[in-house]
Amino acid sequence: MVVAKREDLRRVRAGSIINVHSSKMESELIKALEKTVLLLDSEFEIELVHEPRIFLRDIVGDLRRDYPDVKFDYLFDTSFLLPDGGILYLKARDGTKRVVLISEAKRQGTNDLREAEGLKRQAKGNAIERLGKNVTGFRTWLRGEAIFPFVVFGQGVDFDTDSSILDRVTTIAMFAPLNTSEVHNVGENGMFNRGSFYFRASEWEVDEMAGIMYEIAKRSIYYYFAKYGDDSF
């Protein structure tokens, strides 16, 4: 059996970190992803593949195949979506790859530190606006399945319980409750493919994230087993 190599996971996003705090959080997310892969490896006889990004040309190619009566477009072959934890796939015997986990980590909020230093407060929202773009792309890409195995962990004072910016997050989450796992689409014909949005002011521990990521990936695997047959993998 072949699984995503841990040393490959450690190289995700290497050299493209915005700041020290983001670097630490993304590093913790990669550690959680490593634990998730090991847990899945111990439970299932499957092949997992990890890739750091998905190109828009590949997303549009999939959409054109699945929805031939709908027009889709992109502008540049070099454009891609780069989630912080990359994309984890379940690989079928015929080579088809099914998404079991897309993971992101967002830290936002340094106003507590700025106030302590006597500096002016900064505007909120930048990390969330970037997140919204990625979620739109991933949701559209996976619209043909009845699951959306996406999870994002947010931490920082901007996500404290008294922060109105949390409602920007709930809007991206299709108004789903925060800090719950939403893997299977809900509503008539699965019209709400929400995803899982975990946000709070305090830091996320590696084991906490790994536990959530493992459950999302495991539920995704069982979904593909039921839809395509476990002998397909």
C-alpha positions in Angstrom: 0.0 0.0 0.0 1.2 3.5 -0.8 0.3 6.5 1.3 1.3 10.2 1.2 4.9 10.5 2.5 5.2 12.5 5.7 8.4 14.2 4.4 6.3 15.4 1.4 3.6 16.8 3.6 6.2 18.8 5.6 7.3 20.5 2.3 3.8 21.8 1.6 3.8 25.6 1.4 7.6 25.7 2.2 9.0 29.1 1.4 5.6 30.7 0.9 4.6 31.7 4.4 3.2 35.2 5.0 4.4 35.7 8.6 5.8 33.9 11.6 2.4 33.3 13.2 0.9 31.8 10.1 4.0 29.7 9.6 3.6 28.2 13.0 -0.1 27.5 12.5 0.4 26.0 9.1 3.2 23.8 10.5 0.8 22.6 13.2 -1.8 21.8 10.5 0.7 19.7 8.6 1.6 17.8 11.7 -2.1 17.1 12.2 -2.4 16.0 8.6 0.5 13.5 9.2 -1.3 12.1 12.2 -4.5 11.8 10.1 -2.7 9.9 7.4 -1.2 7.5 10.0 -4.6 6.9 11.5 -6.2 6.2 8.2 -3.3 4.0 7.2 -3.8 1.9 10.4 -7.6 1.4 9.8 -8.0 1.0 6.0 -6.2 -0.9 3.2 -6.3 1.9 0.8 -4.0 4.1 -1.2 -3.9 7.8 -0.3 -2.4 10.5 -2.4 -1.5 14.0 -1.2 -1.2 17.0 -3.5 -0.5 20.6 -2.4 -2.7 22.4 -5.0 -5.3 22.0 -7.7 -5.0 24.0 -11.0 -8.1 25.8 -12.2 -7.7 24.2 -15.6 -8.2 20.8 -13.9 -11.2 22.0 -12.0 -12.8 23.4 -15.1 -11.9 20.2 -17.0 -13.8 18.1 -14.4 -16.8 20.5 -14.5 -17.0 20.4 -18.3 -17.0 16.6 -18.2 -19.6 16.4 -15.4 -21.8 19.2 -16.7 -21.5 19.3 -20.5 -24.5 21.6 -20.9 -23.0 24.3 -18.7 -20.3 26.7 -19.8 -17.2 27.0 -17.6 -14.1 29.0 -18.1 -10.7 30.2 -16.6 -8.1 32.5 -18.0 -4.6 31.3 -17.1 -3.1 27.7 -17.1 -0.9 28.7 -14.2 -3.8 29.7 -11.8 -4.4 27.3 -8.9 -6.0 26.9 -5.5 -3.5 26.2 -2.7 -5.1 25.1 0.6 -2.7 25.3 3.6 -2.9 21.5 4.2 -3.2 20.6 0.5 -5.7 18.0 -0.8 -5.8 14.3 0.4 -7.2 11.9 -2.1 -8.4 8.3 -2.0 -7.0 6.6 -5.1 -9.1 3.9 -6.9 -7.7 0.9 -8.6 -8.4 2.4 -12.0 -6.3 5.5 -11.0 -9.3 7.8 -10.3 -8.7 10.1 -7.3 -11.5 11.0 -4.9 -11.1 13.9 -2.5 -11.3 12.9 1.2 -9.9 16.0 2.9 -9.1 19.6 2.1 -7.7 21.5 5.0 -6.9 25.1 5.8 -5.6 27.1 8.7 -6.2 30.8 9.3 -4.8 33.0 12.0 -6.2 36.5 12.2 -6.1 39.2 14.8 -3.1 40.9 16.4 -5.0 43.9 17.8 -4.4 42.6 21.3 -0.7 42.8 20.7 -0.9 46.2 19.0 -2.9 47.7 21.8 -0.4 46.5 24.3 2.3 48.3 22.3 0.2 51.5 22.0 -0.5 51.0 18.3 -3.7 51.7 16.3 -6.0 48.8 15.8 -6.0 47.2 12.3 -9.0 46.3 10.1 -10.3 42.8 10.3 -11.2 40.4 7.5 -8.2 39.8 5.2 -7.7 36.1 6.0 -11.4 35.5 5.8 -11.8 37.2 2.4 -9.0 34.9 1.0 -10.7 31.9 2.5 -14.0 32.7 0.8 -12.4 32.6 -2.6 -10.9 29.1 -2.0 -14.2 27.8 -0.6 -16.1 29.0 -3.6 -13.7 27.1 -5.9 -13.6 23.9 -3.9 -17.4 23.8 -3.5 -18.0 24.2 -7.2 -15.4 21.6 -8.0 -17.0 19.0 -5.7 -20.6 19.8 -6.5 -21.0 16.4 -8.2 -20.5 14.5 -5.0 -22.9 14.4 -2.0 -20.1 15.4 0.4 -17.8 18.4 0.9 -14.8 17.2 3.0 -13.4 20.7 3.6 -12.2 21.9 7.0 -10.7 25.1 8.2 -9.3 25.9 11.6 -9.2 29.6 12.6 -7.6 31.1 15.6 -6.8 34.6 16.9 -8.5 37.4 18.7 -10.6 38.4 15.7 -12.4 35.1 16.2 -13.3 35.7 19.8 -17.0 35.1 20.7 -17.7 38.8 20.8 -16.3 39.5 17.3 -18.8 40.3 14.6 -16.3 38.9 12.0 -17.5 35.5 13.0 -20.6 36.2 10.9 -18.4 36.6 7.9 -17.3 33.0 8.6 -20.9 31.8 9.0 -21.8 33.4 5.7 -19.0 31.5 4.0 -20.2 28.4 5.8 -23.7 28.8 4.3 -24.9 29.8 7.7 -24.0 26.5 9.3 -23.2 26.3 13.0 -19.5 26.9 13.6 -17.3 24.3 15.3 -19.2 21.3 14.0 -18.3 18.9 11.2 -20.5 19.2 8.1 -19.3 16.5 5.7 -22.5 15.3 3.9 -24.6 17.7 1.9 -27.9 18.6 3.5 -31.2 20.0 2.3 -33.3 19.0 -0.7 -31.1 17.3 -3.3 -28.1 18.1 -1.1 -28.3 21.8 -2.0 -26.1 22.9 1.0 -22.5 21.6 0.7 -21.3 23.5 3.7 -18.0 22.1 5.0 -16.6 22.3 8.5 -15.5 25.7 10.0 -13.7 25.6 13.4 -13.0 29.0 14.8 -12.0 30.4 18.2 -9.6 32.8 19.8 -7.3 30.3 21.4 -4.8 28.1 19.6 -5.7 24.7 18.1 -3.6 21.8 19.3 -2.3 19.3 16.8 -4.2 16.4 18.3 -7.5 18.3 18.3 -7.1 19.1 14.6 -6.0 15.6 13.8 -9.0 14.1 15.5 -11.4 16.3 13.5 -9.6 15.8 10.2 -9.5 12.0 10.7 -13.3 11.9 11.3 -14.0 14.0 8.2 -11.6 11.9 6.0 -13.0 8.6 7.4 -16.6 9.6 6.7 -15.6 10.6 3.2 -13.9 7.2 2.6 -17.1 5.4 3.7 -19.1 7.6 1.4 -17.0 6.5 -1.6 -17.1 2.9 -0.5 -20.9 3.1 -0.5 -21.2 4.9 -3.8 -18.5 3.2 -5.8 -18.0 -0.1 -3.9 -15.1 -0.7 -1.5 -13.6 -3.2 -4.0 -13.0 -0.3 -6.3 -10.3 0.9 -4.0 
